[in-house]
């Protein structure tokens, strides 16, 4: 289903659309916007999957038991550098 919708672009966005259409890679602004939305959709799916993975890992960590003290990042780096 197609719906007509008006979208306002900044000068910078319009310049990019014009450049992309002018390059011949896209037939018009509609094609540029469609490609942009596909990329945004993919980006959102990846971001949601990352967040879901992080939430799962956090839950596993919290369920794994009491927190134990560990070396600071500086201490770990220093130890790593001495091993080389």
C-alpha positions, 0 to 999 in steps of 0.5 A, a space after each residue: 500500500 502506498 501513501 503520499 506523504 510530504 517530507 521537509 528536508 534541510 538544505 544539506 539533505 536536499 543537496 544529498 538527494 540531488 547529488 544521488 539522483 544526479 549520479 544516476 544511481 537513483 531515479 528520484 527522491 522517492 528512491 533515495 528515501 526508500 533506500 534510506 528507510 531500508 538502511 534505517 530499518 536494518 540499523 534499528 533491527 541490529 540495535 534492537 538485537 544488540 540491546 536484547 543480547 546485552 539484556 540477556 548477558 546482564 541477566 546471566 551475570 546477575 544470576 551467576 552469583 555474588 560479585 567478586 572484586 577484580 583488578 582495575 583496567 589499569 592494573 590489567 593493562 599493566 599486567 598485560 604489558 609486563 607479559 610481552 
